[in-house]
Amino acid sequence: KVRKYKNRTDIKNNEQGERDRSKWNYMKPMFEDVDYTDLELVEDIINDELLSKLVDEGKSGNTINKYMSVLTQMFKRGQKRGVVKFIPDTPTQEVINTPRRPYENEELNFINNRCREEYNKTKDIFWLEFKDCLNLFRCAGFRPGLEPLSLKRKDYEFVSSKNDPNDK
């Protein structure tokens, strides 16, 4: 059973803000000593330095677009505050949607066995609960990938009675 939050956007915005901050911290050194009145210089930094560095590091088109989105947001904020007079054009990369294959049964069984072994070693109930969550993901139609792994223990609670879901 997944606990419902009163305002899910607060949680999402906070996590998104942290991801955006890390992207900005990555780009910040390239823009620290820049003359922001020179549009051509700013666009050269974006296209030559930033884009080249992201591509060289093997970032996907989708990830590069997110970096550019953060950069555009920062320039819009600067424009509203009167710090910059323009918002530079940022390049957009082609996004390739690659299908994510689910885990094979052998892999899932291996993970289940490892969780059981860890529980037997540590007697920490976390490992049994984690195994139960993975099995829920396995049969509940979650998309394969990292989304299910971002669930925290506070996000769910176990129901002990099949007849009374309010009995915990």
C-alpha positions as CSV (number, residue, x, y, z in Angstrom):
1,K,0.0,0.0,0.0
2,V,1.5,3.3,-1.0
3,R,1.0,6.2,1.3
4,K,-0.6,9.3,-0.3
5,Y,0.9,12.7,0.3
6,K,-1.2,15.8,0.7
7,N,0.9,17.7,-1.8
8,R,3.0,15.6,-4.1
9,T,4.4,18.6,-6.0
10,D,6.3,19.7,-2.9
11,I,8.2,16.4,-2.9
12,K,8.8,16.5,-6.7
13,N,9.9,20.1,-6.8
14,N,12.3,19.6,-4.0
15,E,13.9,16.6,-5.6
16,Q,13.9,18.3,-9.0
17,G,15.5,21.4,-7.4
18,E,18.3,19.3,-6.1
19,R,18.9,17.7,-9.5
20,D,18.9,21.2,-11.2
21,R,21.3,22.5,-8.6
22,S,23.8,19.7,-9.4
23,K,23.5,20.5,-13.1
24,W,24.0,24.2,-12.4
25,N,27.0,23.5,-10.2
26,Y,28.5,21.5,-13.1
27,M,28.1,24.4,-15.5
28,K,28.9,27.2,-13.1
29,P,32.7,27.3,-13.6
30,M,32.2,27.9,-17.3
31,F,30.1,31.0,-16.6
32,E,31.8,32.6,-13.6
33,D,34.0,35.2,-15.4
34,V,31.9,35.9,-18.4
35,D,30.8,39.3,-19.8
36,Y,27.0,38.7,-19.9
37,T,26.5,41.7,-22.3
38,D,28.3,39.8,-25.1
39,L,25.7,37.4,-26.6
40,E,28.1,35.9,-29.0
41,L,30.6,35.0,-26.2
42,V,27.9,33.4,-24.1
43,E,26.6,31.3,-27.0
44,D,30.1,30.3,-27.9
45,I,30.6,29.0,-24.3
46,I,27.3,27.1,-24.5
47,N,28.0,25.6,-28.0
48,D,31.8,25.1,-27.8
49,E,32.6,24.4,-24.2
50,L,29.5,23.1,-22.5
51,L,27.9,21.1,-25.3
52,S,31.3,19.6,-26.3
53,K,32.1,18.6,-22.7
54,L,28.6,16.9,-22.3
55,V,28.9,15.1,-25.6
56,D,32.5,14.0,-24.8
57,E,31.4,12.6,-21.4
58,G,28.8,10.5,-23.3
59,K,25.7,12.2,-21.9
60,S,22.5,11.2,-23.7
61,G,20.5,13.7,-25.8
62,N,17.8,13.8,-23.1
63,T,20.3,14.6,-20.4
64,I,22.0,17.3,-22.5
65,N,18.5,18.9,-23.1
66,K,18.0,19.0,-19.3
67,Y,21.3,20.8,-18.8
68,M,20.2,23.3,-21.5
69,S,16.8,23.7,-19.8
70,V,18.5,24.6,-16.5
71,L,20.8,27.1,-18.3
72,T,17.8,28.7,-20.0
73,Q,15.9,29.0,-16.6
74,M,19.0,30.6,-15.1
75,F,19.2,33.2,-17.9
76,K,15.4,33.9,-17.6
77,R,15.9,34.5,-13.9
78,G,18.8,36.8,-14.6
79,Q,16.8,38.7,-17.1
80,K,13.9,39.2,-14.7
81,R,16.4,40.5,-12.1
82,G,18.0,42.8,-14.6
83,V,21.4,41.1,-14.6
84,V,21.3,40.0,-18.2
85,K,19.6,41.6,-21.2
86,F,19.1,38.5,-23.3
87,I,18.3,34.8,-23.2
88,P,20.8,32.9,-25.4
89,D,19.6,30.2,-27.8
90,T,20.5,26.8,-26.5
91,P,20.9,23.8,-28.7
92,T,18.5,20.9,-28.5
93,Q,19.6,17.3,-28.9
94,E,17.7,14.5,-30.5
95,V,16.1,12.3,-27.9
96,I,16.3,8.6,-28.6
97,N,13.7,6.6,-26.7
98,T,15.3,3.2,-26.1
99,P,13.0,0.6,-24.6
100,R,14.0,-0.7,-21.2
101,R,14.0,-4.4,-20.9
102,P,12.8,-5.9,-17.7
103,Y,14.9,-8.1,-15.5
104,E,15.1,-11.7,-16.5
105,N,13.6,-14.3,-14.1
106,E,17.1,-15.6,-13.3
107,E,18.2,-12.1,-12.3
108,L,15.2,-11.5,-10.1
109,N,15.7,-14.9,-8.4
110,F,19.3,-14.0,-7.8
111,I,18.3,-10.7,-6.2
112,N,15.7,-12.5,-4.0
113,N,18.2,-15.1,-2.9
114,R,20.8,-12.4,-2.0
115,C,18.2,-10.5,0.0
116,R,17.3,-13.7,1.9
117,E,21.0,-14.4,2.5
118,E,21.5,-10.9,3.9
119,Y,18.6,-11.2,6.2
120,N,19.9,-14.6,7.5
121,K,23.3,-12.9,8.2
122,T,22.1,-9.7,9.7
123,K,18.5,-10.5,10.9
124,D,17.7,-7.0,9.7
125,I,14.0,-6.9,8.6
126,F,14.9,-4.4,5.9
127,W,16.1,-7.2,3.6
128,L,12.8,-9.1,3.8
129,E,10.9,-5.9,3.2
130,F,13.1,-5.0,0.3
131,K,12.6,-8.5,-1.2
132,D,8.8,-8.1,-0.9
133,C,9.0,-4.7,-2.6
134,L,11.0,-6.1,-5.5
135,N,8.5,-8.8,-5.9
136,L,5.7,-6.3,-5.9
137,F,7.5,-4.3,-8.6
138,R,8.0,-7.6,-10.5
139,C,4.2,-8.3,-10.7
140,A,2.6,-4.9,-10.4
141,G,3.4,-3.5,-13.8
142,F,6.1,-1.0,-12.8
143,R,8.3,0.1,-15.7
144,P,11.7,-1.3,-15.6
145,G,14.4,1.1,-14.6
146,L,15.3,3.2,-11.6
147,E,11.8,4.6,-10.8
148,P,10.8,1.8,-8.4
149,L,14.2,2.0,-6.6
150,S,13.5,5.7,-5.8
151,L,10.7,4.6,-3.4
152,K,11.7,5.1,0.2
153,R,10.6,3.1,3.3
154,K,8.5,6.1,4.3
155,D,6.6,5.9,1.0
156,Y,4.9,2.6,1.8
157,E,3.5,0.5,4.6
158,F,2.7,-3.1,4.9
159,V,-0.9,-4.3,5.5
160,S,-0.9,-7.4,7.7
161,S,-4.6,-8.3,7.4
162,K,-6.0,-9.4,4.0
163,N,-9.5,-8.6,5.2
164,D,-8.9,-5.2,6.8
165,P,-6.5,-2.9,4.9
166,N,-6.6,-0.4,7.8
167,D,-5.1,-3.1,10.1
168,K,-1.3,-2.5,10.1
